[in-house]
Amino acid sequence: MSSQRVNEGVVGTVSMAVEGDGMASTALAGGPREGALYVKSLEKGLRVLYAFRQGGTSLGLGEIAERTGLHPSAAQRFIHTLCRLGYLSRDARTRRYSVAPKLLDFSFIYLCADRLAEVATPHMIDLGKQCDEAVNLSQLDGAEIISIVRMPRRGVRTAAVVGSRRPAFCTSAGRVLLADLPNERTREIIATSERSPLTPTTHTEVDTIMRHIEAARSDGFAIVDEEFVIGEISVAAAIFDDTGAATAALNIPVPTARWSVDDARARLAPAVVLAARAISRANGSPDAFD
């Protein structure tokens, strides 16, 4: 996409992105699970943490074993270890377990190692003020995008959940990030994605999605109209790193009650693209963006 291809929402609440059902966790998939270097016991321990992703402020031993597919005795050993390490806590009265604040260490480590959130935040604040809408920063993780920073709209007290995941194929941020990949890789990701329709207008056909991604590559931004959430239009542009690769996406989700697709294209897209360019420059991108 080079310079022409440039083109989802308070840093504060940070949560670890743990997701999955243990046995078939999207977040735990993606790599070979065999060979001398693969530590199965580590994966099983992580399953216990991922079990809390499915909801519920606390879980009992039986619930954790069921969600992870582990034998209760094995689950108990992992739980005990995680409690001793401080990542889980146990209520002595109910004998139920909850995630502990120490789990946030992983998010802190990630954000410290990648300065993108620090670089992007001032520009996201300015963009939010300019458009009077929420602003999101996301990165691609397999066939999903994961929220890194989310800025709510002024005056709106909706919870901003960092670490939440969304499918890439039907989101504006996902499409601009997929647009930076080689076509064969993009098609492979889409073809192997769980493309269940999330709304009546979600495009699930691979060729149709590829056409939208090609349009994002050409336009330098992507617009999604009620494909992920009914009543929401989303506009996104990619952010590039010092190698010129798309490393994240900036997006603005807006309600159809206040915005039309034409208005979003005319007013939001240019603002999102300019902000993404500014963040890319600050992120060391070699592209000139002329």
N, C-alpha and C positions, 0 to 999 in steps of 0.2 A: 504493500500500500504506500510506502515511502511517505513523502510530505503530503501528497494529495489524499492519501487514505486516512489521514488524521481526522480524525473526526470524532450501577443503579445505585435510606438515604440518609450528637455531639460526641465528638470523640470523648469518651468517658466510659460508659458502660461497655465493657468488653467481656465477651463470653467465648469459651472454647467451642469450636465448631465440632461437636460430636454428634454423629448421626448414624442411624441404621438399626436393624433389628437383630444385630449380633450374628446370626447365621448367614444373612445375606446383606451385609451392610455396604451401602454404596461407598461410604467413606473408608472402609477397610479393604475395598476391592482395588484392583488396578495393577497388582504386581504378582509375579510368580510366587506360589505358595509351596514351593518344594526346594530341595537342595540343602546343603550343609549350612548355608548362611542364614536360612530362614528360621527365626525363633518362634515356634508356634505358641510357646507359653506366653510370650510377650503379646501376641495377637489376642490370646484368650483374656489376658488382663485388661487389654484395651476394650474388649467386648463389654466388660463390666461397666466401664465408664460410659460407653456408647448406649448402654441400656437406658440411661436416664434421659436420653434425647427424646424418647417417645412420649414423654409427658409424665406428670406426677411429681410432686415435690419430694416424695420419699418412696422407697421400694423395700419390700421384704425379701428375704433370702429366696423364697420360692418364686417370686416375680422376677428377680434377677436371673435365676437359673433358667426360667422359661424363656425370657427375652434373649438370652445369650446362647441357649442351646447347650449350656454346660451342665454336667452332673452337679447336684446340690453340694456334694462334698468338695468338688473342685471350685465351684463358685464361692463357697465359703472361704477357701484358702486365699483366693485372689482378693475377696472383699476384706479379709483380715489384714492382708498386706497393704492394701490401699488405705485402710484406716490407720494403720501404724505409720504410713508415710505421710498422712495428713490430707490425702486427696478425697477421702470419704469420711463422713462422720456418722456415728451410731447413736440413736436415741435409746438410752438405757431403759426407758419406760415402755416404749412401743416395740423395741428391737428392730426398728426400721432404719434404713440407711439413706443418707442424702449426700449430694456433692458438697464439698467443702470449699471455702474461698481460695485455698491454695491451688485449686485447679486453674485459677486465672493466671498462674505463673506461666503457663504455656502460651497464652495470648500475649502476655507481656514480652516474653522471649521473642516471639515472632515479630511483634511490632517494633521491638528494639533492633532486630536484625535487618528489617526492611524499612527504610526511612520514607517509603512512599506515603504512608499515612500522615507523617509529619509535614512532608512537602505539600501534600494535597489539601490539607485542612484549611489554610488561609484562603485558598482559591475557592474551596467549596463554600465557605462562609460568605464570601463576596458574591458568588453565583446565587446562593440562596436568597440573599438580600435583593439582588437585582431582579430575580424572577418571582420572588415571594412564594417559593415552593420548596419542597424537600429535595435534598440532593444526596445521592448515594455513590459510594466508591466500592467496586466489586472486582474480584479476580476470578479467573477461570480455573476450575479444579475438576479435571476429567470432563464429564458431560454436564457439569453444573457450574453455576457461579456462586461464590461465597462472599457475603458482605464483609467489608473491611472497616469502613467508616460509614455512618448514617447520620445525616443532619436533618432533623424534622423541620417542617415549615414553622415559621414564627407563630407563636400563639397556639400551636397544636401540641398537645401533650401525649401523643401516641407513643407507646414504648418503642424505642429503637433497639432492635436486637442485632448486635454484631455477631457474625458467625452463622446467620441463617443462610440456607441454601435454596436455590431456585434452578429449574432446568434451563440450560443455555439455549436450547432450540427455539423457545418461544418468548424470550426476553430480549429487550433491546441491548442490554449490556452483553448478554451471551452472544448475540449475533455479531456485534462489532468485534468481539474477541475471536470468534470463529472465523471471521472474515480475514484475519491476519494469518491464518494457517494455510498451508497448501490445500488445494481443493480435495485431493484424495484423503488427507487426514480429516478435513472438515466433514466430508461425506461419511467417512467411517464413524466418526463420533456421533453424528446424527442418526445414522442407520442403526447403531447399537444402543441408542438412547431409549428410555422408556417414554414414548411419545403419546401418552394418554392425553386426550383433550381436556384442558382445564376449564375452558369456557366454550360456549357454542361456536366461537369464531377462531379457536386455536387451530392453526395449520399443523397437520401431522404428517403430510406426505413429504418424503425426503426431497423430491425434485422441487416442490413449492418452497420449502424452507431454504433450499440452496439458492433459489432465485432471489429470495429476500436477502440472503447473505451477500450475494453478488451485488445487489443494489446498495447494501451498506458499504461494501468495498468501493464502489464507484462514487457514492455520494459523500463518503467520509463520516456518515452517521447512520443510525438505525432508528426507525419509529415502529413501535408495536402498538396496535390498536385493539385493546380488550382481549388479547390472546392469553395473557397470564391471569389477569384479574378483571372481572366484569366491571365496567365503569372507570377503567384506568387506561390512559395513554402514556407511553413511556418513550423518552428520547435519550439516546446514548451516543457517546463518542469514545474512541479508544485513547489510552494514554500509553506512551512509548518510553522504553528505558534507554540506557546508554548504548545498547546494541542495535537500536532501531526496531526492536520487537515490541508488540503490544503486550504490556504487562498488567494492565488494569483497564477498567472502563468507568467513565463518569456518566451517571444518568439522572434524569429528572422524571419522576412519575407524577402525573397530574390527573385530576378527575375529569371525566367527560362532561360533568355538569358545568365546568368553568372553561374547558378547552375543547376545541375541535382538532382534528388531525391537521387541517390546513393551517390553523393558528399555531399549533405546535411546531410544524415544519417552518413556518415563516418567522416565528419569534423565539422559540426555545432552542431549536437546532443550532442556529448561529452562535447563541450564547454558550451552549454546551461545548461546541467545537472549539471556540476561543479559549474557554477555561481548560479544556483538555490539552490544548496546545501549550498553554502557559505552564501547566503542571508537567507536561512532557519536557519542556525546556529546563525547568527546575530540577527535573529528574535525570538530566544529563543526556537527553536524546540528541543524537547528532543531526537529526533532520532540521532543515532550515524553516519549514513551514511557510515558505513564501507563497 
